[in-house]
């Protein structure tokens, strides 16, 4: 997701404001210090104009998770 922000020239505070998320919590999520909730993920995706699925890495095909 960080790469997507850079490509679009969007700052974390700007994205947080657009998504309605506390900027500190969003930064912690981007730093892998906390997980985004499903609601937060959906809000971030909406703010970026992409699907939530596009922000979640796919599991390897052989991972039965």
N, CA, C and O atoms as a DFTB+ gen file, in Angstrom:
260 C
 N C O
     1  1       0.820      -1.188       0.000
     2  2       0.000       0.000       0.000
     3  2       0.866       1.254       0.000
     4  3       0.486       2.271      -0.581
     5  1       2.011       1.189       0.639
     6  2       2.901       2.346       0.685
     7  2       3.341       2.743      -0.721
     8  3       3.414       3.929      -1.040
     9  1       3.631       1.754      -1.557
    10  2       4.028       2.047      -2.935
    11  2       2.905       2.756      -3.687
    12  3       3.153       3.663      -4.481
    13  1       1.678       2.335      -3.431
    14  2       0.519       2.964      -4.086
    15  2       0.403       4.429      -3.672
    16  3       0.089       5.289      -4.496
    17  1       0.655       4.707      -2.409
    18  2       0.612       6.103      -1.950
    19  2       1.669       6.929      -2.653
    20  3       1.397       8.038      -3.114
    21  1       2.881       6.384      -2.737
    22  2       3.966       7.103      -3.394
    23  2       3.669       7.379      -4.854
    24  3       3.920       8.481      -5.343
    25  1       3.134       6.381      -5.557
    26  2       2.804       6.564      -6.972
    27  2       1.775       7.670      -7.167
    28  3       1.819       8.408      -8.151
    29  1       0.865       7.773      -6.235
    30  2      -0.202       8.764      -6.357
    31  2       0.148      10.105      -5.716
    32  3      -0.614      11.065      -5.834
    33  1       1.286      10.177      -5.045
    34  2       1.677      11.410      -4.380
    35  2       0.776      11.761      -3.207
    36  3       0.535      12.936      -2.929
    37  1       0.279      10.739      -2.520
    38  2      -0.633      10.942      -1.397
    39  2       0.137      10.750      -0.092
    40  3       0.882       9.781       0.057
    41  1      -0.040      11.656       0.832
    42  2       0.598      11.517       2.139
    43  2      -0.287      10.697       3.071
    44  3      -1.493      10.571       2.856
    45  1       0.326      10.151       4.096
    46  2      -0.439       9.377       5.078
    47  2      -1.504      10.253       5.754
    48  3      -2.652       9.822       5.866
    49  1      -1.162      11.467       6.205
    50  2      -2.215      12.294       6.809
    51  2      -3.372      12.597       5.852
    52  3      -4.533      12.628       6.259
    53  1      -3.042      12.817       4.591
    54  2      -4.085      13.090       3.601
    55  2      -4.989      11.874       3.402
    56  3      -6.213      12.002       3.374
    57  1      -4.387      10.707       3.266
    58  2      -5.178       9.482       3.093
    59  2      -6.015       9.216       4.332
    60  3      -7.186       8.850       4.230
    61  1      -5.420       9.396       5.493
    62  2      -6.160       9.172       6.740
    63  2      -7.387      10.074       6.809
    64  3      -8.469       9.634       7.197
    65  1      -7.212      11.328       6.433
    66  2      -8.344      12.263       6.452
    67  2      -9.421      11.826       5.466
    68  3     -10.608      11.852       5.791
    69  1      -9.017      11.428       4.275
    70  2      -9.981      10.995       3.251
    71  2     -10.706       9.725       3.655
    72  3     -11.866       9.519       3.298
    73  1     -10.003       8.859       4.417
    74  2     -10.593       7.580       4.830
    75  2     -11.294       7.672       6.181
    76  3     -11.981       6.736       6.592
    77  1     -11.122       8.801       6.876
    78  2     -11.755       8.942       8.183
    79  2     -11.087       8.105       9.265
    80  3     -11.746       7.622      10.186
    81  1      -9.767       7.938       9.145
    82  2      -8.996       7.127      10.087
    83  2      -7.983       8.034      10.779
    84  3      -7.447       8.957      10.166
    85  1      -7.727       7.770      12.040
    86  2      -6.707       8.519      12.762
    87  2      -5.364       8.331      12.057
    88  3      -4.963       7.192      11.814
    89  1      -4.658       9.413      11.721
    90  2      -3.388       9.295      10.992
    91  2      -2.348       8.438      11.713
    92  3      -1.588       7.715      11.068
    93  1      -2.309       8.513      13.031
    94  2      -1.340       7.710      13.780
    95  2      -1.646       6.219      13.660
    96  3      -0.732       5.404      13.534
    97  1      -2.931       5.861      13.698
    98  2      -3.307       4.460      13.546
    99  2      -3.003       3.960      12.138
   100  3      -2.541       2.833      11.963
   101  1      -3.260       4.795      11.135
   102  2      -2.948       4.403       9.764
   103  2      -1.447       4.207       9.597
   104  3      -1.011       3.236       8.977
   105  1      -0.657       5.122      10.145
   106  2       0.798       4.985      10.038
   107  2       1.270       3.716      10.736
   108  3       2.149       3.022      10.225
   109  1       0.700       3.405      11.889
   110  2       1.067       2.170      12.592
   111  2       0.740       0.947      11.739
   112  3       1.497      -0.024      11.724
   113  1      -0.373       0.993      11.038
   114  2      -0.758      -0.123      10.163
   115  2       0.209      -0.250       8.992
   116  3       0.610      -1.356       8.629
   117  1       0.579       0.874       8.407
   118  2       1.516       0.857       7.284
   119  2       2.900       0.393       7.719
   120  3       3.648      -0.171       6.920
   121  1       3.243       0.629       8.985
   122  2       4.528       0.183       9.540
   123  2       4.463      -1.250      10.071
   124  3       5.430      -1.737      10.658
   125  1       3.334      -1.925       9.868
   126  2       3.114      -3.309      10.330
   127  2       3.180      -3.428      11.849
   128  3       3.605      -4.453      12.381
   129  1       2.759      -2.383      12.538
   130  2       2.705      -2.429      13.999
   131  2       1.288      -2.680      14.498
   132  3       1.072      -2.845      15.698
   133  1       0.326      -2.709      13.585
   134  2      -1.050      -3.083      13.897
   135  2      -1.731      -3.463      12.596
   136  3      -1.305      -3.048      11.518
   137  1      -2.783      -4.248      12.700
   138  2      -3.556      -4.632      11.520
   139  2      -4.677      -3.621      11.297
   140  3      -5.237      -3.066      12.243
   141  1      -4.987      -3.398      10.031
   142  2      -6.172      -2.609       9.719
   143  2      -7.396      -3.461      10.004
   144  3      -7.377      -4.672       9.779
   145  1      -8.453      -2.845      10.493
   146  2      -9.715      -3.564      10.596
   147  2     -10.296      -3.680       9.189
   148  3      -9.857      -2.987       8.272
   149  1     -11.261      -4.538       9.029
   150  2     -11.910      -4.677       7.722
   151  2     -12.559      -3.345       7.322
   152  3     -12.521      -2.951       6.157
   153  1     -13.141      -2.675       8.286
   154  2     -13.773      -1.384       8.020
   155  2     -12.737      -0.355       7.578
   156  3     -12.975       0.403       6.638
   157  1     -11.591      -0.329       8.252
   158  2     -10.529       0.598       7.869
   159  2      -9.994       0.277       6.480
   160  3      -9.761       1.179       5.676
   161  1      -9.800      -1.009       6.199
   162  2      -9.320      -1.421       4.878
   163  2     -10.286      -0.952       3.792
   164  3      -9.867      -0.430       2.760
   165  1     -11.572      -1.143       4.032
   166  2     -12.582      -0.711       3.058
   167  2     -12.546       0.809       2.884
   168  3     -12.687       1.306       1.767
   169  1     -12.360       1.543       3.975
   170  2     -12.314       3.008       3.896
   171  2     -11.082       3.479       3.133
   172  3     -11.164       4.415       2.338
   173  1      -9.958       2.846       3.366
   174  2      -8.720       3.201       2.648
   175  2      -8.888       2.898       1.160
   176  3      -8.531       3.715       0.311
   177  1      -9.425       1.738       0.853
   178  2      -9.635       1.378      -0.551
   179  2     -10.561       2.385      -1.230
   180  3     -10.296       2.827      -2.348
   181  1     -11.631       2.738      -0.555
   182  2     -12.567       3.714      -1.121
   183  2     -11.866       5.058      -1.350
   184  3     -12.055       5.697      -2.385
   185  1     -11.061       5.474      -0.377
   186  2     -10.341       6.745      -0.513
   187  2      -9.360       6.723      -1.678
   188  3      -9.112       7.752      -2.307
   189  1      -8.800       5.545      -1.963
   190  2      -7.862       5.415      -3.081
   191  2      -8.562       5.114      -4.409
   192  3      -7.946       5.185      -5.472
   193  1      -9.850       4.779      -4.339
   194  2     -10.589       4.454      -5.557
   195  2     -10.252       3.084      -6.115
   196  3     -10.293       2.867      -7.326
   197  1      -9.915       2.149      -5.211
   198  2      -9.587       0.777      -5.624
   199  2     -10.422      -0.191      -4.808
   200  3     -11.076       0.208      -3.845
   201  1     -10.405      -1.459      -5.187
   202  2     -11.126      -2.465      -4.410
   203  2     -10.292      -2.861      -3.194
   204  3      -9.062      -2.834      -3.254
   205  1     -10.946      -3.226      -2.095
   206  2     -10.191      -3.702      -0.933
   207  2      -9.291      -4.889      -1.278
   208  3      -8.185      -5.006      -0.749
   209  1      -9.758      -5.757      -2.154
   210  2      -8.969      -6.935      -2.536
   211  2      -7.641      -6.546      -3.173
   212  3      -6.659      -7.278      -3.048
   213  1      -7.597      -5.410      -3.849
   214  2      -6.349      -4.998      -4.502
   215  2      -5.282      -4.570      -3.493
   216  3      -4.107      -4.462      -3.843
   217  1      -5.686      -4.326      -2.243
   218  2      -4.741      -3.917      -1.205
   219  2      -4.248      -5.084      -0.355
   220  3      -3.368      -4.920       0.490
   221  1      -4.822      -6.262      -0.585
   222  2      -4.471      -7.447       0.204
   223  2      -3.665      -8.395      -0.668
   224  3      -4.124      -8.789      -1.740
   225  1      -2.463      -8.769      -0.222
   226  2      -1.666      -9.691      -1.031
   227  2      -2.341     -11.060      -1.126
   228  3      -2.952     -11.534      -0.168
   229  1      -2.222     -11.666      -2.270
   230  2      -2.803     -12.996      -2.485
   231  2      -1.958     -14.047      -1.776
   232  3      -0.739     -13.913      -1.672
   233  1      -2.612     -15.084      -1.294
   234  2      -1.899     -16.221      -0.725
   235  2      -1.296     -17.049      -1.850
   236  3      -1.857     -17.109      -2.944
   237  1      -0.167     -17.682      -1.595
   238  2       0.376     -18.594      -2.614
   239  2      -0.621     -19.710      -2.905
   240  3      -1.371     -20.125      -2.022
   241  1      -0.626     -20.185      -4.122
   242  2      -1.587     -21.195      -4.544
   243  2      -1.520     -22.464      -3.711
   244  3      -2.534     -23.140      -3.539
   245  1      -0.347     -22.801      -3.191
   246  2      -0.211     -24.037      -2.422
   247  2      -0.427     -23.843      -0.923
   248  3      -0.197     -24.774      -0.151
   249  1      -0.862     -22.662      -0.494
   250  2      -1.110     -22.387       0.913
   251  2      -2.571     -22.681       1.216
   252  3      -3.449     -21.964       0.735
   253  1      -2.857     -23.716       2.001
   254  2      -4.239     -24.105       2.254
   255  2      -4.967     -23.212       3.252
   256  3      -6.139     -23.454       3.539
   257  1      -4.305     -22.187       3.789
   258  2      -4.877     -21.328       4.824
   259  2      -6.354     -21.166       4.624
   260  3      -7.011     -20.473       5.401
